[in-house]
Amino acid sequence: MYYLAPSILSADFSTLGNDIATVVAAGAEMIHLDVMDGRFVPNISFGAPVIASVRKVVNAVFDVHLMIEEPIRYLEDFRKAGADIITVHYESCSDVKATLKKIESFGLKVGLAISPDTSAEVIRPYLPMLDMVLVMSVYPGFGGQSFIEHCMPKIREVRKMADEQGMDELWIEVDGGIGAANIQSVIQAGANVCVAGSSVFRGNAAENVRKLKSLMTEGSPK
């Protein structure tokens, strides 16, 4: 199964609830919510109150990506706001294991992200604790960047690790610069969750969702 996760950073925040409802109705199974603190990454985006407000009107999997320093401090806030998946960055946690265990204790899906310059090997010791690995294919903190091609082998490496450990159910998510031109290559490399921002919300969002989902299915390994 392949999942498209539109990133609301590229949506129109004046009509955010409607924009999210539009992409969900068009077939997007997940909504990707990028939380930035201005410390781990240069930009500031939004926090738990925004997520809680749209949670009331949207029935989809909320994929909360925390680009913040020491996210363990705020996990309870995002649980209460309605997260279904919480993903933290390997690079932002002083105690990765404790952070992942706390997410798990809430009964949520557990994700661990790695930035473009971080080796996939750092994931290995934590794989048994994870429901999802997020491979960043752009540098975290900014929307609209181009896909970094040297991240493609990293997707394959994470998929190989998962296969070696018999983790067929592990989700591998890729975030950054994904659109119609490369989404099939990302799927063929081993991903099954694709985050898309501007390629969804620029233009007709519903039509873009349907096109990207069709490409994902057509590009799936036979």
SEGUNU-869775 format. One line per 8 residues: for each residue x, y, z negated of C-alpha. Coordinates in Angstrom, 1 decimal, padded with zeros to 4 digits. Example, Ala and Ser with C-alpha at 12.3 -4.5 7.8 and 13.67 -1.06 7.14 Angstrom:
# SEGUNU-869775
012.3:-004.5:-007.8  013.7:-001.1:-007.1
***
This chain:
# SEGUNU-869775
000.0:000.0:000.0  001.3:003.5:000.9  000.3:006.6:-000.8  000.3:010.3:000.3  000.8:012.8:-002.6  000.2:016.4:-001.4  002.2:018.9:-003.5  000.1:021.7:-004.7
003.1:024.1:-004.7  002.2:024.7:-001.0  -001.6:025.2:-001.7  -003.4:028.4:-002.0  -003.6:029.0:-005.8  -006.6:031.4:-005.3  -008.6:028.3:-004.1  -006.6:025.6:-005.8
-009.5:023.4:-006.8  -011.1:023.5:-003.4  -007.7:022.8:-001.7  -007.1:019.7:-003.8  -010.7:018.5:-003.3  -010.2:018.8:000.5  -007.1:016.7:000.6  -008.5:014.0:-001.7
-011.7:013.8:000.4  -009.4:013.4:003.5  -007.8:010.4:001.9  -004.9:011.5:-000.3  -004.8:009.2:-003.2  -002.4:011.2:-005.4  -001.8:014.8:-006.2  001.8:015.9:-006.9
002.2:018.6:-009.5  005.7:020.2:-009.7  006.3:021.7:-013.1  009.4:024.1:-013.2  010.8:025.8:-016.2  013.3:028.3:-014.8  016.1:026.5:-016.6  016.6:023.1:-015.1
015.6:024.7:-011.8  015.7:028.4:-010.9  012.0:028.8:-010.3  009.0:028.8:-012.6  005.8:027.2:-011.3  002.9:026.3:-013.7  002.3:024.3:-016.9  -000.2:022.1:-018.6
-003.1:024.6:-018.6  -003.2:024.7:-014.8  -003.1:021.0:-014.6  -005.9:020.7:-017.2  -008.1:023.1:-015.3  -008.0:021.3:-012.0  -008.2:017.9:-013.7  -011.8:018.8:-014.6
-012.8:019.0:-010.9  -010.6:016.5:-009.2  -010.8:012.7:-009.3  -007.4:011.5:-008.1  -004.1:010.2:-009.5  -002.2:013.1:-011.0  001.5:012.7:-010.3  003.2:015.1:-012.7
006.8:015.8:-011.8  008.6:017.6:-014.7  011.6:019.7:-013.5  012.3:021.0:-017.0  015.0:020.7:-019.6  014.4:018.1:-022.3  010.9:017.2:-021.1  010.4:014.9:-024.1
009.4:018.1:-026.0  006.3:018.6:-023.7  005.1:015.1:-022.8  002.2:015.2:-025.2  001.0:018.4:-023.6  000.9:016.9:-020.1  -000.7:013.7:-021.3  -003.5:015.8:-022.8
-003.7:017.9:-019.6  -004.6:014.7:-017.6  -001.4:013.3:-016.1  -001.6:009.7:-014.9  002.1:009.5:-014.0  004.8:011.5:-015.6  008.2:011.7:-013.9  011.2:013.2:-015.6
014.7:013.9:-014.1  017.6:011.7:-015.1  019.7:014.9:-015.1  017.5:016.8:-017.5  017.2:014.3:-020.4  019.8:014.0:-023.1  018.2:010.6:-024.1  016.6:009.1:-021.0
015.5:005.9:-022.7  013.7:007.7:-025.5  011.9:010.0:-023.0  010.8:007.0:-020.9  009.6:005.1:-023.9  007.5:008.1:-025.1  005.8:008.3:-021.7  005.1:004.6:-021.9
003.7:004.9:-025.4  000.9:007.1:-024.0  -000.2:004.4:-021.6  000.9:006.4:-018.6  002.9:005.3:-015.6  006.6:006.1:-016.1  008.7:007.8:-013.4  012.4:008.7:-013.2
013.7:011.1:-010.6  017.2:011.6:-009.2  018.4:014.7:-007.4  020.2:014.5:-004.0  023.7:014.5:-005.5  023.0:011.9:-008.1  023.9:008.3:-007.4  021.1:005.7:-007.2
023.2:003.5:-009.5  022.2:005.6:-012.5  018.7:004.2:-012.2  019.7:000.6:-012.6  019.7:000.3:-016.4  016.3:001.9:-016.6  014.5:000.0:-013.8  012.7:-002.5:-016.1
011.1:000.5:-017.9  009.8:002.2:-014.7  006.7:002.2:-012.6  008.2:004.6:-010.1  011.5:006.0:-009.0  011.4:009.5:-007.3  014.2:010.1:-004.8  014.5:013.8:-004.2
015.3:014.5:-000.6  015.7:018.2:-001.2  017.3:020.1:-004.1  014.7:020.5:-006.8  013.1:023.9:-007.5  012.1:025.2:-004.1  009.4:024.3:-001.6  009.8:024.4:002.2
013.4:022.9:002.4  014.5:020.6:005.1  014.9:016.8:004.5  018.5:016.0:003.5  019.5:013.0:005.7  022.1:011.6:003.4  019.3:010.7:001.0  017.9:008.1:003.3
020.4:005.4:002.4  019.6:006.1:-001.3  016.0:005.1:-000.7  017.2:001.8:000.8  019.5:001.3:-002.2  016.7:001.8:-004.7  014.5:-000.6:-002.8  017.3:-003.2:-002.8
017.8:-002.8:-006.6  014.1:-003.3:-007.1  014.0:-006.4:-004.9  017.0:-007.9:-006.7  015.2:-007.5:-010.0  011.9:-008.9:-008.6  010.1:-005.6:-009.0  007.8:-005.8:-006.0
005.3:-003.5:-007.7  007.8:-000.6:-008.2  006.7:002.6:-006.4  009.5:004.5:-004.6  008.5:008.1:-004.1  010.3:010.5:-001.9  009.9:014.3:-002.2  011.2:017.0:000.0
011.0:017.9:003.7  008.6:015.1:004.7  006.4:015.6:007.7  005.1:014.0:010.8  008.6:013.8:012.4  010.2:011.7:009.6  007.5:010.1:007.4  007.8:006.8:009.3
011.5:006.6:008.8  011.0:007.3:005.0  008.5:004.4:004.8  010.8:002.1:006.8  013.6:002.9:004.4  011.6:001.5:001.5  009.4:004.2:000.2  005.7:003.7:-000.5
004.8:007.2:-001.9  005.4:010.3:000.1  005.2:013.8:-001.2  004.2:016.4:001.3  003.7:020.1:000.7  003.8:022.5:003.6  003.2:019.7:006.1  -000.2:019.2:004.5
-001.3:022.7:003.5  000.0:024.6:006.5  -002.9:024.6:008.9  -005.9:022.2:008.6  -005.1:020.3:005.4  -007.7:017.6:005.9  -006.5:016.9:009.5  -002.9:016.9:008.3
-003.6:014.4:005.6  -005.3:012.0:008.1  -002.4:012.3:010.5  000.3:011.7:007.9  -001.6:008.7:006.5  -002.0:007.2:009.9  001.7:007.6:010.6  002.6:005.9:007.3
000.4:002.9:008.2  001.8:002.7:011.7  005.4:003.0:010.4  005.1:000.3:007.8  007.6:-002.5:008.1  006.1:-005.5:009.8
***
